[in-house]
Amino acid sequence: MEQLVESIAERVVNLVLDAVDINALVAQIDMDAVLANVDVDAIVSKVDVQKIIDRVDVDEIVARVDVDAIIDRVDVQHIIERVDVQEIVQRVDIDSLVEQTELGTIIARSTSGVASEVLDVVRAQGVGLDDFVARWVNRILRRTSTDWPAGPFRLIDPPEAATEATTEATTGPPAEAEAPTLTAEATR
Amino acid sequence: MTMPSTVLAPPDAGRQGNYAGGVTRLVAFAADVGASWGLFTLGVAGLGFAINLVTGKQVNLASRQILALIAIIIWEFVYFAYQWSLGGKTIGMALLGIRVVASDGSPITPRQAVVRTVTLPLSFLLFGLGFIGILLNKDRHALHDRLAKTVVVYSWDARAARLRWLAKQEPTTSV
């Protein structure tokens, strides 16, 4: 009996819905009046936004985003042209920047590098000319200076080195004497 | 006459402690003359400006030649003696990588620095013959070196310079 009533009711409702023009009905409704009665704040306050946010998988959304495609669509050149670089530079405190970063060190290092390079060149040329003059003097005086000391004995043959050489002589060949070799080169 | 290849080539060995040659010493001395005269001129100008500021009087050393000569002699003495006694090298010697040491290689004493400074003009006064020992002697003694018992040696680490030079070369051209 109950099923019969339900089927009749369902049939009736369908017949009514078929007969009613929903669009015409909606058009007659004053939506502004309806919305004016709705308290949106009360509805929003009932929504747990935090819970919704927690359920959103941001990583998955981001993973779906084609960043390259977005970047390709951005006209970077156009953006740069709109930036007033001159004004930005004028607002930068260069002195403070140099003080707070290692720029000062880098500048000093590069400057000292250039200075030491120049010094190396000047000194190397000086040493070369010294050797050149010494060779010609020896040639003119018809003498050889290969057995001459390269320098003061404390600098060329310091006591520590002499002691080490003596010690090594008992166990093996002595270390190569570097400075005397240079002496011969310098004065030949 | 051919120039030595070592002039333009990179330094190929350490020279620290070796007797310095005449060319390097001459260039260092020329640099010192320039430096000392430059500092003297600056000092005189600064002193004149200060006196003018305080007293309102102009000071002109050119019109007082004897005073200027005495001031220059004192200044040159202080310039060389002070720097030699301090570290064995002057500004010019530091630039060229040489220094003065005692004959045995130990650091120069203040007394030796003073004697060397006082006797330095002697090498000039004998028509420059005081310097001939730098070319002829085995320990490259000038007259003032002999009197002060000092020698001049390279204090420049040519080996480190060579390493710096090598580090800047292309890997394929490195030795």
Chai-1 contact restraints between the chains, C-beta under 6 A:
chainA,res_idxA,chainB,res_idxB,connection_type,confidence,min_distance_angstrom,max_distance_angstrom,comment,restraint_id
A,D120,B,A161,contact,1.0,0.0,6.0,A-B,restraint_1
A,R123,B,G97,contact,1.0,0.0,6.0,A-B,restraint_2
A,R123,B,W156,contact,1.0,0.0,6.0,A-B,restraint_3
A,A124,B,P11,contact,1.0,0.0,6.0,A-B,restraint_4
A,Q125,B,V7,contact,1.0,0.0,6.0,A-B,restraint_5
A,G126,B,V23,contact,1.0,0.0,6.0,A-B,restraint_6
A,G126,B,T24,contact,1.0,0.0,6.0,A-B,restraint_7
A,G126,B,V27,contact,1.0,0.0,6.0,A-B,restraint_8
A,G126,B,L96,contact,1.0,0.0,6.0,A-B,restraint_9
A,G128,B,P4,contact,1.0,0.0,6.0,A-B,restraint_10
A,G128,B,T6,contact,1.0,0.0,6.0,A-B,restraint_11
A,G128,B,V7,contact,1.0,0.0,6.0,A-B,restraint_12
A,L129,B,V23,contact,1.0,0.0,6.0,A-B,restraint_13
A,D130,B,G21,contact,1.0,0.0,6.0,A-B,restraint_14
A,D130,B,V23,contact,1.0,0.0,6.0,A-B,restraint_15
A,D130,B,T24,contact,1.0,0.0,6.0,A-B,restraint_16
A,D131,B,T6,contact,1.0,0.0,6.0,A-B,restraint_17
A,F132,B,P4,contact,1.0,0.0,6.0,A-B,restraint_18
A,V133,B,G22,contact,1.0,0.0,6.0,A-B,restraint_19
A,V133,B,V23,contact,1.0,0.0,6.0,A-B,restraint_20
A,A134,B,G21,contact,1.0,0.0,6.0,A-B,restraint_21
A,V137,B,L135,contact,1.0,0.0,6.0,A-B,restraint_22
A,W148,B,K138,contact,1.0,0.0,6.0,A-B,restraint_23
A,A150,B,N18,contact,1.0,0.0,6.0,A-B,restraint_24
A,G151,B,G17,contact,1.0,0.0,6.0,A-B,restraint_25
A,G151,B,N18,contact,1.0,0.0,6.0,A-B,restraint_26
A,G151,B,Y19,contact,1.0,0.0,6.0,A-B,restraint_27
A,G151,B,V153,contact,1.0,0.0,6.0,A-B,restraint_28
A,P152,B,D104,contact,1.0,0.0,6.0,A-B,restraint_29
A,P152,B,G105,contact,1.0,0.0,6.0,A-B,restraint_30
A,P152,B,V151,contact,1.0,0.0,6.0,A-B,restraint_31
A,R154,B,D104,contact,1.0,0.0,6.0,A-B,restraint_32
A,R154,B,G105,contact,1.0,0.0,6.0,A-B,restraint_33
A,R154,B,S106,contact,1.0,0.0,6.0,A-B,restraint_34
A,L155,B,G17,contact,1.0,0.0,6.0,A-B,restraint_35
A,L155,B,G105,contact,1.0,0.0,6.0,A-B,restraint_36
A,I156,B,G17,contact,1.0,0.0,6.0,A-B,restraint_37
A,L182,B,A13,contact,1.0,0.0,6.0,A-B,restraint_38
A,A186,B,N18,contact,1.0,0.0,6.0,A-B,restraint_39
